[in-house]
Amino acid sequence: MPFVISLSVNCLSSDISEAKNITINNYGKLIIKGIKREIPIDLVEMKDIKCRIVSKDNLKVYKRKKVNSAVVYRLQFGDVVQIVLKHRNWSYIRYFDHMKEEYIEGWTLTRYLARTD
């Protein structure tokens, strides 16, 4: 049964929308720190569940771990994803799209996923 990662970042939505127009710099890092504080501590401490925060706007999620593969979804800055599998520079992620009420799974580049710890 898939694990639902749900995070309320409504209080940060204005900061996140402002950060979309700025490259990830110190301001972006401060926003990620704020999101980390919003994640429940029991979720972070679970060893079987690896959560990451998207640190790039419009991060592509691919069907396969190749940049010329089909794009299945685009993640936004501040989205929280679950790492299912890692292979070199790639991570196979699971994300729950609340608008469509469905899970999105695919490969993305690990360097754009900030750790929660």
C-alpha positions in Angstrom: 0.0 0.0 0.0 1.5 3.4 -1.0 2.5 5.8 1.7 0.8 9.1 1.5 3.1 12.0 2.1 1.0 15.0 3.0 2.5 18.3 3.9 0.8 21.6 4.6 3.0 24.5 3.5 0.2 27.0 3.2 2.0 29.4 5.5 4.9 29.4 3.1 3.0 29.7 -0.1 3.7 33.4 -0.6 7.4 32.8 0.0 7.5 29.9 -2.4 5.7 31.9 -5.1 8.2 34.7 -4.7 11.1 32.3 -4.9 10.0 31.0 -8.2 11.3 34.1 -9.9 14.7 33.9 -8.1 17.4 31.3 -8.7 18.1 29.0 -5.8 20.4 31.0 -3.6 20.5 31.8 0.1 16.8 32.9 0.0 15.9 29.5 -1.5 17.8 27.7 1.1 15.9 29.6 3.9 12.6 28.5 2.3 13.8 24.9 2.3 14.7 25.2 6.0 11.2 26.5 6.7 9.7 23.6 4.9 11.9 21.1 6.8 10.5 22.6 10.1 7.0 21.9 8.9 7.6 18.2 8.2 6.4 16.1 11.2 9.5 14.8 13.2 8.2 11.3 13.3 8.0 11.2 9.5 11.6 12.4 9.2 12.9 9.8 11.7 11.3 6.8 10.0 14.3 4.9 8.5 12.2 3.1 5.8 10.8 6.4 4.4 13.2 8.8 2.8 11.6 12.2 2.1 13.2 15.0 0.1 12.2 18.5 -0.8 12.3 19.7 -4.4 14.8 22.6 -4.6 14.2 23.5 -8.3 11.1 24.9 -10.0 9.6 22.8 -12.8 11.8 19.7 -12.0 11.1 17.1 -14.6 10.1 13.6 -13.6 11.0 11.1 -16.4 9.6 7.7 -17.3 13.2 6.3 -17.4 16.5 7.5 -16.0 17.5 9.3 -19.1 17.0 13.0 -19.9 15.7 12.2 -23.4 13.0 10.0 -21.9 9.4 11.0 -21.8 8.5 13.6 -19.1 5.6 12.3 -16.9 5.3 15.2 -14.5 6.9 18.5 -13.4 7.5 19.1 -9.7 7.5 22.5 -8.2 9.9 24.1 -5.7 9.0 23.0 -2.2 7.1 19.8 -3.2 7.9 16.9 -0.8 8.6 13.5 -2.5 9.4 10.0 -1.2 12.6 8.4 -2.5 11.8 4.8 -3.6 15.1 3.9 -5.2 18.4 5.6 -5.9 20.8 4.8 -8.7 23.9 7.0 -9.2 22.7 10.5 -10.0 19.0 9.4 -10.3 16.2 8.9 -7.8 13.0 7.0 -8.4 10.4 9.1 -6.6 6.8 8.9 -5.6 4.7 12.0 -5.2 1.0 12.4 -4.4 -0.7 15.0 -6.6 -3.4 16.5 -4.5 -5.1 18.2 -7.5 -5.5 15.0 -9.5 -5.7 12.8 -6.3 -3.2 10.3 -7.8 0.4 9.1 -7.3 3.1 10.2 -9.7 6.2 8.0 -10.0 9.3 8.3 -12.1 12.9 9.2 -12.2 14.5 12.6 -11.5 17.9 14.0 -10.8 18.9 13.6 -7.2 20.9 16.9 -7.1 17.6 18.8 -7.0 16.2 17.0 -4.0 17.2 18.5 -0.6 17.5 16.2 2.4 15.1 16.7 5.3 17.6 16.0 8.0 
